C-alpha cells in the first residue's frame, strides 16, 4: 500500500482551490478529516475528565475544519504547511468548547455545594404537600407552564437543585414557586375547612 504525502496533497488541493476549482474544497476537507481525530485525541490526553465528550468534540472539530477551509477561499492565501493552519483552527475550537464545558461543570458543582435547599422542603417531607395526594388538584393551581414544569418535577421527587439543573431556572425562581404553591395549598385547605 502506497503512503500518501498529505502535505503535497494539501498543496495541490489549495492551488486548485485558489485557481477557482470548488471541488478542491470538498476534497481538502475529506483529505484532512484525520487531523480532526488526531487533534481530538491529543487534546483529550490533557483534558482527561472530558473523555465522554469525544464524539461531540469530533463534531466540533469537523465544523472547525470546514470553517478553516472556507476561510481559505476568502483570504486567498495561507501560511505553509497548510496542515499546521488546519490543526491550529481545530485545536482552538476544541479548547473553546472544553472551556465552556468546564465552566458549565463548575457552575453545576457550585449550585450543588452552595445553593442546596434543605431536604425538609422536598415533597415527600413537606407536610403541606403530603396532606393532599391528588396530582390533578396540584396542577390546577398552576397559573403558568413554568409553574407546571417545576411542580411536576417536584411531585416526581426531584430535589430543587435538580429542578434548577433540568429546567435551567434560577434558585430563586424554583424556591419562590414552591413557596407560592405552599401558600396556595394552605389557602385552599382553609377555604375547604370553612
C-alpha positions in Angstrom: 0.0 0.0 0.0 1.4 3.4 -1.0 1.8 6.0 1.7 0.1 9.3 1.0 2.1 12.5 1.3 -0.6 14.7 2.8 1.5 17.9 2.7 1.9 17.6 -1.1 -1.8 16.6 -1.5 -2.8 19.7 0.5 -0.6 21.9 -1.6 -2.1 20.6 -4.8 -5.7 21.0 -3.5 -5.1 24.5 -2.2 -3.5 25.5 -5.5 -6.6 24.2 -7.3 -8.9 25.9 -4.8 -7.2 29.3 -5.3 -7.5 28.8 -9.1 -11.3 28.6 -8.6 -11.8 24.8 -8.6 -14.6 24.4 -6.0 -14.4 20.6 -6.0 -11.0 21.0 -4.4 -12.7 22.4 -1.3 -14.6 19.1 -0.6 -11.5 17.1 -1.4 -9.4 19.2 1.0 -12.0 18.7 3.8 -12.1 14.9 3.2 -8.3 14.6 2.9 -7.9 16.3 6.3 -10.6 14.6 8.4 -7.9 12.5 10.0 -6.5 15.7 11.5 -9.7 16.1 13.5 -9.5 12.7 15.1 -5.8 13.0 15.9 -6.3 16.5 17.4 -9.2 15.4 19.5 -7.2 12.5 20.9 -4.3 14.8 21.7 -6.4 17.4 23.3 -8.3 14.8 25.4 -5.0 13.5 26.7 -4.7 16.8 28.6 -8.4 17.1 29.4 -8.9 13.6 30.8 -12.1 14.4 32.7 -13.8 15.1 29.4 -13.3 11.8 27.6 -17.0 11.3 27.5 -17.2 14.3 25.0 -15.0 12.6 22.4 -17.8 12.3 19.8 -19.1 15.8 20.4 -15.6 17.2 20.0 -15.1 15.3 16.8 -18.2 17.1 15.5 -16.9 20.4 16.7 -13.5 19.6 15.0 -15.3 18.9 11.7 -17.0 22.2 11.9 -13.7 23.9 12.6 -12.1 22.1 9.6 -14.9 23.2 7.3 -14.8 26.8 8.6 -11.0 26.9 8.2 -11.2 25.6 4.6 -13.9 28.2 3.8 -11.8 30.9 5.3 -9.0 29.9 2.8 -11.4 30.8 0.0 -12.0 34.3 1.4 -8.4 35.0 2.3 -6.8 33.6 -0.8 -3.6 32.7 0.9 -2.3 30.6 3.8 0.8 30.0 5.8 2.7 26.8 4.9 2.4 24.0 5.8 -1.4 24.0 5.4 -1.6 21.2 7.9 -0.5 23.5 10.7 -3.1 26.1 9.8 -5.8 23.5 9.9 -4.6 21.9 13.2 -4.5 25.3 14.9 -8.0 26.1 13.8 -9.3 22.7 15.0 -7.4 22.9 18.3 -8.7 26.4 19.1 -12.3 25.3 18.5 -11.9 22.2 20.7 -10.2 24.2 23.5 -13.0 26.8 23.4 -15.6 24.1 23.6 -13.8 22.4 26.5 -13.5 25.6 28.5 -17.2 26.2 28.0 -17.9 22.6 29.3 -15.6 23.1 32.3 -17.3 26.4 33.2 -20.7 24.7 33.0 -19.4 21.8 35.1 -18.1 24.2 37.8 -21.4 26.1 37.8 -23.3 22.8 38.5 -20.9 21.9 41.3 -21.3 25.4 42.7 -25.1 25.0 42.7 -24.8 21.6 44.3 -22.5 22.7 47.1 -23.6 26.2 48.0 -27.2 26.5 47.0 -28.8 23.4 48.5 -32.3 23.9 49.6 -32.9 21.9 52.8 -34.2 18.3 52.4 -37.1 19.3 54.6 -38.7 21.2 51.7 -38.9 18.1 49.4 -42.4 17.0 48.5 -42.0 13.7 50.4 -41.1 15.5 53.7 -43.4 18.5 53.1 -46.4 18.4 55.4 -48.4 20.8 53.1 -47.8 18.7 50.0 -48.3 15.5 51.9 -51.8 16.3 53.0 -53.3 16.3 49.5 -52.3 13.5 47.2 -54.3 14.5 44.1 -51.8 15.5 41.4 -54.5 17.0 39.2 -55.6 19.2 42.1 -52.0 20.5 42.4 -51.7 21.1 38.7 -55.0 23.0 38.7 -53.4 25.6 41.0 -50.7 26.3 38.3 -51.1 29.6 36.5 -48.2 29.2 34.0 -46.4 26.5 32.1 -43.3 27.2 34.2 -45.2 26.5 37.4 -46.5 23.3 36.0 -43.0 22.2 35.0 -41.5 23.0 38.4 -44.3 21.3 40.2 -44.3 18.2 38.0 -40.5 17.7 38.8 -41.1 18.4 42.5 -44.0 15.9 42.8 -41.9 13.3 40.9 -39.4 13.5 43.9 -36.8 15.8 42.3 -34.8 17.9 44.6 -34.9 21.6 44.0 -31.3 21.7 42.9 -32.1 19.0 40.3 -35.1 21.1 39.1 -32.7 24.1 38.8 -30.4 22.0 36.6 -33.1 20.3 34.5 -35.3 23.3 33.9 -32.4 25.8 33.6 -34.0 28.1 36.1 -32.5 30.1 38.9 -32.6 29.0 42.5 -34.8 32.0 43.4 -37.4 31.1 40.8 -37.7 27.5 41.9 -37.7 28.3 45.6 -40.3 31.1 45.2 -42.5 29.0 43.1 -42.5 26.2 45.7 -43.3 28.7 48.4 -46.2 30.1 46.4 -47.6 26.6 46.0 -47.4 26.0 49.7 -49.3 29.3 50.3 -51.9 28.4 47.6 -52.4 25.0 49.2 -52.8 26.4 52.7 -55.4 28.9 51.4 -57.3 26.3 49.5 -57.4 23.9 52.5 -58.5 26.7 54.8 -61.4 27.6 52.4 -62.4 23.9 52.3 -62.4 23.7 56.1 -64.8 26.8 56.4 
